[in-house]
Amino acid sequence: MSRKELARDMHRLARLGVRLVDSDKGGVMVCNGSESSFVNDVKAKQCIDLTLVELKEAVLKKSVEAFFQGGDGVLRYHSRLCVPNVDELRKQILAEAHSSWWCRSPIVWSEVGEIALFGPELVHEAMEKVGLIRER
């Protein structure tokens, strides 16, 4: 494979939102950079929900420990976004989640992650590209 072909393939992965990150253990992690439009809605509408506004104030006063507000100003419970109870946003999120092929059911309980988003073929291909880059 030529450098030109390798560069083209790496740009293709980047356009898909794929990032390749060196691991501390010598491997490479494949990360997905895409984000749901609901995430943007959740972040934007937290300031409308009075309960979340009160929680944000409590976090700033350090009277609540399980919640935190990141550098982006978004309220989280541990690592999870706090979904505001406005504009039926919760119902929309649940409806999409339950109608999505990502939905877990009692039939198949598998972990959802970056590899599942892209399929093993693309991850394997990305790993081969990284190996070629390291060799050069």
C-alpha positions as CSV (number, residue, x, y, z in Angstrom):
1,M,0.0,0.0,0.0
2,S,1.4,3.4,-0.9
3,R,1.6,6.4,1.4
4,K,-1.0,8.2,-0.8
5,E,-3.5,5.3,-0.3
6,L,-2.8,5.1,3.4
7,A,-3.3,8.9,3.8
8,R,-6.6,8.6,1.8
9,D,-7.8,5.8,4.1
10,M,-6.9,7.7,7.2
11,H,-8.8,10.8,5.9
12,R,-11.8,8.5,5.2
13,L,-11.8,7.3,8.8
14,A,-11.4,10.9,10.1
15,R,-14.5,12.0,8.0
16,L,-16.4,9.2,9.7
17,G,-15.6,10.7,13.1
18,V,-13.1,8.0,13.9
19,R,-10.1,8.9,16.0
20,L,-7.1,6.5,16.6
21,V,-5.6,7.0,20.0
22,D,-2.3,5.4,21.2
23,S,-2.9,3.3,24.3
24,D,-0.6,3.3,27.3
25,K,-0.2,-0.5,26.8
26,G,1.2,-0.2,23.2
27,G,-2.1,-0.7,21.4
28,V,-4.4,1.6,19.6
29,M,-8.0,2.6,20.6
30,V,-10.6,3.5,18.0
31,C,-12.8,6.3,19.3
32,N,-16.1,7.6,17.8
33,G,-16.4,11.3,17.6
34,S,-20.0,11.6,16.7
35,E,-22.7,12.9,19.1
36,S,-26.4,12.5,19.2
37,S,-28.5,15.6,18.5
38,F,-30.3,14.8,21.7
39,V,-27.1,15.4,23.6
40,N,-27.0,19.0,22.3
41,D,-30.7,19.4,23.3
42,V,-30.0,18.1,26.8
43,K,-27.1,20.5,27.2
44,A,-29.0,23.5,25.9
45,K,-32.2,22.9,27.9
46,Q,-30.7,22.2,31.3
47,C,-31.1,25.9,32.1
48,I,-34.9,25.7,31.5
49,D,-35.5,22.9,34.0
50,L,-35.9,24.5,37.5
51,T,-34.9,21.3,39.3
52,L,-31.6,21.1,37.4
53,V,-31.0,24.8,37.9
54,E,-31.4,24.3,41.7
55,L,-29.0,21.3,41.5
56,K,-26.4,23.4,39.6
57,E,-26.6,25.9,42.4
58,A,-26.2,23.2,45.0
59,V,-23.2,21.8,43.1
60,L,-21.6,25.3,43.1
61,K,-22.1,25.6,46.9
62,K,-20.7,22.0,47.2
63,S,-23.8,20.9,49.1
64,V,-24.3,18.0,46.7
65,E,-21.5,15.5,45.9
66,A,-22.9,13.0,43.5
67,F,-23.6,15.6,40.8
68,F,-20.9,17.8,39.2
69,Q,-20.8,20.5,36.6
70,G,-18.1,20.1,34.0
71,G,-16.1,22.8,32.3
72,D,-18.8,23.0,29.6
73,G,-21.3,24.0,32.4
74,V,-23.3,20.8,31.9
75,L,-24.7,19.1,34.9
76,R,-23.9,15.4,35.3
77,Y,-24.7,12.6,37.7
78,H,-21.4,10.7,38.0
79,S,-20.6,10.5,34.2
80,R,-24.2,10.7,32.9
81,L,-25.9,13.8,31.6
82,C,-28.9,15.0,33.6
83,V,-31.8,15.1,31.2
84,P,-34.1,18.1,31.7
85,N,-37.9,17.5,32.1
86,V,-38.9,20.0,29.4
87,D,-40.4,19.9,25.9
88,E,-41.1,16.1,26.3
89,L,-37.3,15.6,25.7
90,R,-37.3,12.5,27.9
91,K,-40.1,10.9,26.0
92,Q,-38.3,11.7,22.7
93,I,-35.1,10.2,23.9
94,L,-36.8,7.0,25.2
95,A,-38.9,6.6,22.0
96,E,-35.7,6.8,19.8
97,A,-33.8,4.5,22.1
98,H,-36.5,1.9,22.1
99,S,-37.0,2.0,18.3
100,S,-33.3,2.0,17.6
101,W,-31.4,-1.1,16.6
102,W,-29.0,-0.2,19.5
103,C,-31.8,-1.0,21.9
104,R,-31.0,-3.9,24.3
105,S,-33.6,-6.6,24.8
106,P,-33.7,-9.7,27.0
107,I,-32.8,-11.7,23.9
108,V,-29.4,-10.1,23.4
109,W,-27.5,-8.4,26.2
110,S,-24.4,-7.1,24.6
111,E,-22.2,-4.1,25.3
112,V,-22.6,-1.1,23.0
113,G,-19.3,0.7,22.1
114,E,-17.2,2.1,19.5
115,I,-16.5,-1.3,17.8
116,A,-20.2,-2.0,17.5
117,L,-20.7,1.4,15.8
118,F,-18.3,0.7,13.0
119,G,-18.1,-3.1,12.8
120,P,-15.1,-5.3,13.3
121,E,-14.0,-5.0,9.7
122,L,-13.5,-1.2,9.9
123,V,-11.7,-1.5,13.3
124,H,-9.4,-4.3,11.9
125,E,-8.7,-2.1,8.9
126,A,-7.9,0.9,11.1
127,M,-5.5,-1.3,13.2
128,E,-3.7,-2.4,10.0
129,K,-3.3,1.2,8.9
130,V,-1.8,2.1,12.3
131,G,0.6,-0.8,12.0
132,L,1.7,0.4,8.6
133,I,2.2,4.0,10.0
134,R,4.3,2.6,12.9
135,E,6.5,0.6,10.5
136,R,7.3,3.7,8.4
